[in-house]
Amino acid sequence: MYAIVEIAGQQFKVEKDQKLYVHRLQAEAGSDVEFDKVLLTDDGKQVKVGAPKVDGVKVTAKVLSHLKDDTVIVFKKKRRKGFIKRNGHRQFLTQIQIQDIK
């Protein structure tokens, strides 16, 4: 069984016991979070598509840790003008583990 869930503005295909990284959530490490914006579910026999979300279905997950992603270098250059700009960015992430799709 899998579901497509919107978490922190992004859509993810999730299954039970799956670990994934999402944008930083406002939850303590070790706590449980519940996502009710489920867009699609599939149990192997029947596919339910929401308009815009499937009613009565929730996905519960456990927050494992908060961390920062690898550095992404933003480099800009205009040729023959002497303009060079270099910048870096590290995104804040949360690692979660899907516990159940109800």
N, C-alpha and C positions, 0 to 999 in steps of 0.2 A: 504494500500500500504506500502511495506517495501523495503529496499535496503540493500545490504551488501557493506560497504564502508571501504576503508583502510585509517585509521587516525593515523598518527605518527607511522607507521610501524606495526600497529595491525589492525585486521579486526573486524568490529562491525556490527551487525544487527540493523538497525535503522528504526524508524517510526516517523511520525510527532508528535511533542510536547513531545518527549521522552527526559529525562535528563540522561546523562551518564558522567562518569569520564574517561578521557583519559590522556596519558602522557602530560607533560607540553607543551603548544603551545606558540609560540612567537606572541601573540596578547593581546591587552589591554582588561581588563574586561569591558563588555558592548558593545564591537565591534562585528561585524559580520564576520564570516569566511566561506569560500566556499571550498568544497571538490569535486574534479572532478575525483578522482580515484574510480569510482563506479564499482564493480565487478559483481553485479547481481541486477536486479529489478524485482518486482512482483507487479502487480496492481490488482490481483484477477482474471484476465482473461488470461493474457499472462505473461510468465516468459522470461525475456531477460538475457542471460548469455553472458558476455563479453569475448573477447579473446585478450588481458588480461583484458581490461576494456570496459564498455558499452559507446559508443560514444553519445554525446549530452545530457547526464544526469549529473546533478550536485546536490549536497546536500548542503544547506545553514544552518548554525547554529549560535547561539549567545553565546558568552563567558560569563558565569555567574560569575565565580570566579576562583581564583588560590588558591590552598591549599596544605597541606602536608598530606600524608596517615598515617595510624597508624604505630607504630614501629614494624619492623620485626627483631626478634632476631636470629642471626647466631651463633650457638654454635658448637664448634669442640672439640673433646676429643679423645685421644689415650689411651686406657686402659693399665694399668701397666707401663706407661712411665712418668706420671706426667705432661703430656701436656694437658692444657686446654686453649682454646681461646674463648672469648665471644665478639661479635660485634653486633652493631645495625644499622639499616638503615631505613630512612623515604623517601619514593618516592614522588617527586613533581608531582602534578596532576592539571588538569584543568577541571572544571565542565562546560559542554556545554548543550544547549538545541537545539534540531533539530527543525528548523522552517519550512523547505519546501524541498520536493524532486521534482525537475523539470526534 
